[in-house]
Amino acid sequence: MTPSPSAILGKLLTGRGSRQGLWLLPLLITLAMVLWLAATTSQFGQWNNLANLVAQGMPLLITAVGQMFVVLVGGLDLSIGSVVSFTTAILALDLPAGITIPGVFIFAALIGATNGYCVTRLNVHPIVATLATQYVVLGITRVLRPVSGGSVPEVVRWAVDGSVAGIPFPVFWGIATILIAWKLLYGSRYGLHLFAIGGGVASGSTDAARNFGIPASRNILLAYVVCSLFAALAGVFLAGRIVSGDPNVGLFMELDAITAVAIGGTQLSGGVGSLHGTIVGVAVLALLSNGMNLLNVTPFVQTAIKGILLMAVVALQSRKKIGL
Protein backbone atom coordinates (compact mmCIF):
# COMPACT_ATOMS: atom_id res chain seq x y z
CA MET A 1 0.00 0.00 0.00
CA THR A 2 1.41 3.39 -1.03
CA PRO A 3 1.68 5.80 1.92
CA SER A 4 -0.37 8.97 1.74
CA PRO A 5 1.30 12.41 1.33
CA SER A 6 0.34 13.29 4.90
CA ALA A 7 2.00 10.11 6.19
CA ILE A 8 5.15 10.88 4.22
CA LEU A 9 5.19 14.46 5.54
CA GLY A 10 4.65 13.18 9.06
CA LYS A 11 7.65 10.87 8.80
CA LEU A 12 9.82 13.68 7.44
CA LEU A 13 8.81 16.05 10.25
CA THR A 14 9.31 13.46 12.98
CA GLY A 15 12.19 11.47 11.49
CA ARG A 16 10.34 8.28 12.40
CA GLY A 17 11.64 5.22 10.59
CA SER A 18 14.44 7.13 8.86
CA ARG A 19 18.17 6.50 9.18
CA GLN A 20 18.67 10.25 8.73
CA GLY A 21 16.73 11.17 11.86
CA LEU A 22 14.79 14.34 12.57
CA TRP A 23 16.36 17.05 10.39
CA LEU A 24 13.56 18.64 8.34
CA LEU A 25 11.88 20.33 11.32
CA PRO A 26 15.16 21.96 12.48
CA LEU A 27 15.66 23.14 8.88
CA LEU A 28 12.25 24.84 8.94
CA ILE A 29 13.17 26.40 12.30
CA THR A 30 16.41 27.67 10.76
CA LEU A 31 14.56 29.33 7.88
CA ALA A 32 12.09 30.88 10.33
CA MET A 33 14.97 32.25 12.42
CA VAL A 34 16.58 33.80 9.34
CA LEU A 35 13.32 35.52 8.37
CA TRP A 36 12.68 36.70 11.92
CA LEU A 37 16.19 38.10 12.41
CA ALA A 38 16.09 39.81 9.01
CA ALA A 39 12.79 41.44 9.94
CA THR A 40 13.67 42.49 13.50
CA THR A 41 17.34 43.52 13.27
CA SER A 42 18.74 45.83 10.64
CA GLN A 43 22.30 44.52 11.17
CA PHE A 44 21.56 40.86 10.45
CA GLY A 45 21.46 41.13 6.65
CA GLN A 46 24.58 43.29 6.38
CA TRP A 47 27.58 41.69 4.67
CA ASN A 48 29.90 42.20 7.65
CA ASN A 49 27.50 40.41 9.98
CA LEU A 50 26.95 37.52 7.57
CA ALA A 51 30.71 37.10 7.08
CA ASN A 52 31.18 37.20 10.85
CA LEU A 53 28.37 34.66 11.27
CA VAL A 54 30.16 32.20 9.00
CA ALA A 55 33.51 32.75 10.71
CA GLN A 56 32.01 32.38 14.19
CA GLY A 57 30.12 29.22 13.28
CA MET A 58 32.97 27.50 11.43
CA PRO A 59 34.74 26.00 14.50
CA LEU A 60 31.42 24.59 15.68
CA LEU A 61 30.70 23.13 12.24
CA ILE A 62 34.08 21.39 12.11
CA THR A 63 33.89 19.98 15.65
CA ALA A 64 30.23 18.95 15.30
CA VAL A 65 30.96 17.03 12.09
CA GLY A 66 33.76 15.19 13.88
CA GLN A 67 31.57 14.54 16.93
CA MET A 68 28.91 13.03 14.66
CA PHE A 69 31.25 10.18 13.67
CA VAL A 70 31.55 9.13 17.30
CA VAL A 71 27.86 9.60 18.07
CA LEU A 72 26.90 7.40 15.11
CA VAL A 73 28.59 4.43 16.80
CA GLY A 74 26.89 5.17 20.12
CA GLY A 75 29.76 7.08 21.73
CA LEU A 76 30.63 10.61 22.83
CA ASP A 77 33.88 12.55 22.85
CA LEU A 78 34.16 15.12 25.63
CA SER A 79 37.84 15.80 24.93
CA ILE A 80 37.46 17.79 21.70
CA GLY A 81 37.30 21.15 23.47
CA SER A 82 40.65 20.45 25.10
CA VAL A 83 42.06 19.29 21.74
CA VAL A 84 41.01 22.63 20.23
CA SER A 85 42.75 24.58 23.01
CA PHE A 86 45.80 22.31 22.84
CA THR A 87 46.07 22.92 19.10
CA THR A 88 46.12 26.70 19.54
CA ALA A 89 48.77 26.36 22.26
CA ILE A 90 51.02 24.25 20.01
CA LEU A 91 50.63 26.62 17.07
CA ALA A 92 51.54 29.58 19.29
CA LEU A 93 54.90 28.07 20.20
CA ASP A 94 57.92 29.75 18.69
CA LEU A 95 58.51 26.95 16.18
CA PRO A 96 58.38 26.73 12.35
CA ALA A 97 54.98 26.16 10.78
CA GLY A 98 56.36 23.06 9.06
CA ILE A 99 56.68 21.48 12.51
CA THR A 100 53.69 22.79 14.44
CA ILE A 101 50.98 22.33 11.81
CA PRO A 102 51.68 18.63 11.08
CA GLY A 103 52.44 18.16 14.77
CA VAL A 104 48.95 19.19 15.96
CA PHE A 105 47.33 16.61 13.69
CA ILE A 106 49.72 13.88 14.82
CA PHE A 107 48.97 14.67 18.47
CA ALA A 108 45.23 14.78 17.72
CA ALA A 109 45.37 11.37 16.06
CA LEU A 110 47.18 9.97 19.12
CA ILE A 111 44.57 11.47 21.45
CA GLY A 112 41.75 10.02 19.37
CA ALA A 113 43.47 6.62 19.23
CA THR A 114 43.85 6.69 23.02
CA ASN A 115 40.15 7.41 23.43
CA GLY A 116 39.24 4.66 20.99
CA TYR A 117 41.56 2.15 22.64
CA CYS A 118 40.13 2.85 26.09
CA VAL A 119 36.59 2.41 24.78
CA THR A 120 37.11 -0.66 22.59
CA ARG A 121 39.89 -2.58 24.35
CA LEU A 122 39.66 -1.50 27.99
CA ASN A 123 35.84 -1.33 27.93
CA VAL A 124 35.78 2.09 29.59
CA HIS A 125 32.54 4.03 29.08
CA PRO A 126 33.04 6.72 26.39
CA ILE A 127 32.05 9.54 28.75
CA VAL A 128 34.55 8.43 31.40
CA ALA A 129 37.34 7.73 28.90
CA THR A 130 37.05 11.02 27.04
CA LEU A 131 36.47 13.02 30.23
CA ALA A 132 39.75 11.68 31.58
CA THR A 133 41.48 12.56 28.32
CA GLN A 134 39.92 16.00 28.47
CA TYR A 135 41.58 16.71 31.83
CA VAL A 136 44.95 15.30 30.75
CA VAL A 137 45.05 17.33 27.53
CA LEU A 138 43.78 20.46 29.27
CA GLY A 139 46.48 20.13 31.93
CA ILE A 140 49.22 19.83 29.29
CA THR A 141 47.74 22.80 27.43
CA ARG A 142 47.89 25.00 30.51
CA VAL A 143 51.49 24.01 31.13
CA LEU A 144 52.37 25.05 27.57
CA ARG A 145 50.23 28.18 27.60
CA PRO A 146 49.01 29.21 31.09
CA VAL A 147 47.38 32.35 29.69
CA SER A 148 46.41 33.55 26.26
CA GLY A 149 49.35 34.77 24.18
CA GLY A 150 52.03 33.90 21.70
CA SER A 151 51.92 34.24 17.94
CA VAL A 152 50.69 31.75 15.34
CA PRO A 153 52.39 31.19 11.96
CA GLU A 154 51.55 33.71 9.26
CA VAL A 155 50.26 30.99 6.93
CA VAL A 156 47.59 30.09 9.49
CA ARG A 157 46.45 33.71 9.76
CA TRP A 158 46.31 34.04 6.00
CA ALA A 159 44.33 30.80 5.61
CA VAL A 160 41.62 32.17 7.91
CA ASP A 161 41.54 35.91 7.17
CA GLY A 162 42.17 35.80 3.41
CA SER A 163 39.67 35.76 0.57
CA VAL A 164 39.39 34.80 -3.09
CA ALA A 165 37.24 36.85 -5.49
CA GLY A 166 35.58 38.46 -2.49
CA ILE A 167 34.69 35.11 -0.92
CA PRO A 168 36.16 34.79 2.62
CA PHE A 169 38.36 31.76 3.23
CA PRO A 170 36.10 30.46 6.07
CA VAL A 171 33.57 29.54 3.37
CA PHE A 172 36.16 27.25 1.77
CA TRP A 173 36.95 25.73 5.18
CA GLY A 174 33.30 24.81 5.48
CA ILE A 175 33.13 23.36 1.97
CA ALA A 176 36.27 21.29 2.54
CA THR A 177 34.94 20.00 5.88
CA ILE A 178 31.63 18.95 4.36
CA LEU A 179 33.24 17.27 1.33
CA ILE A 180 35.66 15.26 3.48
CA ALA A 181 32.91 14.14 5.83
CA TRP A 182 30.57 13.35 2.93
CA LYS A 183 33.20 11.14 1.31
CA LEU A 184 33.84 9.26 4.55
CA LEU A 185 30.18 8.77 5.43
CA TYR A 186 28.52 8.23 2.07
CA GLY A 187 31.31 7.52 -0.37
CA SER A 188 33.11 4.72 1.41
CA ARG A 189 32.45 1.37 3.05
CA TYR A 190 33.62 2.90 6.32
CA GLY A 191 30.50 5.07 6.52
CA LEU A 192 28.21 2.07 6.02
CA HIS A 193 30.06 0.27 8.80
CA LEU A 194 29.53 3.20 11.18
CA PHE A 195 25.77 3.14 10.65
CA ALA A 196 25.71 -0.66 11.02
CA ILE A 197 27.70 -0.58 14.25
CA GLY A 198 25.58 2.21 15.70
CA GLY A 199 22.37 0.47 14.71
CA GLY A 200 23.43 -2.62 16.61
CA VAL A 201 24.39 -0.59 19.68
CA ALA A 202 21.08 1.30 19.62
CA SER A 203 19.11 -1.93 19.45
CA GLY A 204 21.01 -3.40 22.38
CA SER A 205 23.03 -5.89 20.31
CA THR A 206 26.61 -4.65 20.48
CA ASP A 207 27.89 -7.71 18.62
CA ALA A 208 25.47 -7.40 15.68
CA ALA A 209 28.02 -5.75 13.37
CA ARG A 210 30.73 -8.26 14.30
CA ASN A 211 28.39 -11.11 13.43
CA PHE A 212 28.28 -9.77 9.88
CA GLY A 213 32.08 -9.59 9.63
CA ILE A 214 32.43 -5.86 10.31
CA PRO A 215 35.58 -5.01 12.32
CA ALA A 216 33.66 -3.00 14.91
CA SER A 217 36.51 -2.22 17.31
CA ARG A 218 38.75 -0.91 14.54
CA ASN A 219 36.01 1.26 13.06
CA ILE A 220 35.03 2.68 16.43
CA LEU A 221 38.66 3.52 17.18
CA LEU A 222 38.93 5.23 13.80
CA ALA A 223 35.79 7.24 14.59
CA TYR A 224 37.51 8.70 17.66
CA VAL A 225 40.61 9.45 15.60
CA VAL A 226 38.52 11.22 12.96
CA CYS A 227 36.74 13.20 15.66
CA SER A 228 40.03 14.39 17.17
CA LEU A 229 41.43 15.29 13.75
CA PHE A 230 38.40 17.48 13.04
CA ALA A 231 38.86 19.09 16.47
CA ALA A 232 42.48 19.87 15.60
CA LEU A 233 41.31 21.40 12.32
CA ALA A 234 38.90 23.60 14.28
CA GLY A 235 41.80 24.55 16.56
CA VAL A 236 43.90 25.60 13.57
CA PHE A 237 41.02 27.77 12.36
CA LEU A 238 40.53 29.37 15.77
CA ALA A 239 44.27 29.98 16.15
CA GLY A 240 44.24 31.89 12.88
CA ARG A 241 41.16 33.82 13.96
CA ILE A 242 42.39 34.89 17.42
CA VAL A 243 46.06 35.04 16.25
CA SER A 244 47.33 33.49 19.48
CA GLY A 245 47.22 30.45 21.70
CA ASP A 246 44.47 30.26 24.32
CA PRO A 247 44.01 27.45 26.90
CA ASN A 248 40.34 28.34 27.32
CA VAL A 249 39.23 28.89 23.72
CA GLY A 250 37.78 25.38 23.45
CA LEU A 251 35.89 25.58 26.74
CA PHE A 252 32.42 23.94 26.43
CA MET A 253 32.90 23.44 22.68
CA GLU A 254 32.28 19.72 23.11
CA LEU A 255 28.84 20.44 24.57
CA ASP A 256 27.99 22.84 21.75
CA ALA A 257 29.04 20.17 19.25
CA ILE A 258 26.90 17.51 20.93
CA THR A 259 23.94 19.91 21.00
CA ALA A 260 24.33 20.72 17.29
CA VAL A 261 24.56 17.02 16.41
CA ALA A 262 21.46 16.22 18.47
CA ILE A 263 19.45 19.14 17.06
CA GLY A 264 20.29 17.88 13.57
CA GLY A 265 18.58 14.57 14.27
CA THR A 266 21.52 12.31 15.06
CA GLN A 267 20.42 10.03 17.88
CA LEU A 268 22.86 9.82 20.76
CA SER A 269 22.10 6.11 21.04
CA GLY A 270 23.78 5.60 17.66
CA GLY A 271 22.93 4.39 14.17
CA VAL A 272 20.68 7.29 13.09
CA GLY A 273 21.82 10.64 11.72
CA SER A 274 23.00 12.58 8.70
CA LEU A 275 25.63 15.08 7.68
CA HIS A 276 23.07 17.58 6.38
CA GLY A 277 21.22 17.28 9.68
CA THR A 278 24.38 18.19 11.58
CA ILE A 279 24.88 21.19 9.31
CA VAL A 280 21.32 22.28 10.09
CA GLY A 281 21.98 21.84 13.82
CA VAL A 282 25.07 24.03 13.58
CA ALA A 283 23.06 26.65 11.68
CA VAL A 284 20.44 26.72 14.45
CA LEU A 285 23.04 27.34 17.16
CA ALA A 286 25.01 29.86 15.06
CA LEU A 287 21.87 31.86 14.25
CA LEU A 288 20.73 31.66 17.86
CA SER A 289 24.05 33.00 19.11
CA ASN A 290 24.29 35.69 16.44
CA GLY A 291 20.71 36.80 16.94
CA MET A 292 21.03 37.05 20.71
CA ASN A 293 24.26 39.02 20.32
CA LEU A 294 22.49 41.47 18.02
CA LEU A 295 19.70 41.75 20.58
CA ASN A 296 22.24 42.26 23.41
CA VAL A 297 21.23 39.12 25.29
CA THR A 298 23.74 38.20 28.01
CA PRO A 299 25.99 35.18 27.28
CA PHE A 300 24.75 33.52 30.50
CA VAL A 301 21.22 33.40 29.10
CA GLN A 302 22.59 32.00 25.83
CA THR A 303 24.30 29.18 27.73
CA ALA A 304 21.10 28.38 29.61
CA ILE A 305 19.11 28.25 26.35
CA LYS A 306 21.64 25.85 24.82
CA GLY A 307 21.28 23.58 27.84
CA ILE A 308 17.50 23.61 27.50
CA LEU A 309 17.79 22.83 23.79
CA LEU A 310 20.07 19.85 24.44
CA MET A 311 17.71 18.43 27.04
CA ALA A 312 14.70 18.96 24.78
CA VAL A 313 16.13 17.31 21.65
CA VAL A 314 17.48 14.33 23.56
CA ALA A 315 14.16 13.88 25.35
CA LEU A 316 12.39 13.81 21.98
CA GLN A 317 14.64 11.02 20.67
CA SER A 318 13.26 7.51 20.91
CA ARG A 319 15.15 5.36 23.43
CA LYS A 320 14.33 1.93 24.74
CA LYS A 321 15.94 2.60 28.10
CA ILE A 322 17.37 5.41 30.20
CA GLY A 323 20.69 6.60 28.81
CA LEU A 324 22.08 8.16 25.67
C-alpha positions, 0 to 999 in steps of 0.5 A: 500500500502506497503511503499517503502524502500526509503520512510521508510528511509526518515521517519527514517532520518526525524522522520516524523510521528514517536512518537520517533522523529528525532534520527537516523540522530543524531546517524549517526552524532555521529558515524561520529564524533567518526571516525573523532576524532579518525582519527584526534587526537591521544589522543581520542582513549586512555583509559584515555580519553575515561574514562574521556569522560564518567565521564564528560558526565554522569552529562549531561546524568542524567539531560537530561534524567530527563529533557526529562520527563518534555519536553514530557508533553510540559514543561521545567525545568530551575531549574535543574542546581540550584538543582545540585549546591544545592545538592553539597552544602548540601553534603559538609556540615559537617553532616553524609552521612546518613542525607545528601544523603537522604536529597538531594533527599527529597529536590529535590522532594519538589522542583520538586513538587513546580514546578509541583504545580505552573504549574498545579494548579496555571497555571504559565508558566513552564519557569516562574515557574522554572526560579523563582525556579532556583533563589530561590534555587540558592540563598539558595545554595549561602548562604550555600556555598558562594564559592567552598569548604567543603568535601563530604562523603567518600561513595560518592567519592568511588561511583564515583571514584571506579571501578569493574573489571576495569570498572569505576563506572560512567559506572554503573551510566549510566546503572542505569539511563537508566534502571530506565528511561526505566522502567518509560517510557516504562515499566509502564502506567505512560510513556504512560500517559506522551506521551498522555498528551504531544500529546494533548498539542502539538496538542493544546488540553490540555484537550485531556488526561483528556477526556480519564480519564488520571489524567493529573495534577498529572502526570505532577507534577510527571514529575517535581518531577522525573526531580528534582530527576534526577538532584539531582542524577547528583549533587551527582555524581558531588559532588563525582567527584569534592570532594566538594560543588560548588554553580556554578557547575550546571551553564547552565546545564539546557540549555545543558540538553535541547539541548541534549534532542532536538538534540535527537529528543524530540520535545519541544512542547511535545508528541514526543521523545525517551530515546535512542534519548536523549542518542544520543543527550548527546553523540553528546554534550559530543563528541563535548566538548571532541573533542574541548578540544582536539583541544584546542578550547576556551570554549567560542566558545564551548558555542556559538556552543551549542547555535547555535545547540539548535536554529537549532534543534528547528527550524527543529522541526515541530510546528503549531505556534510560541513557544516551 
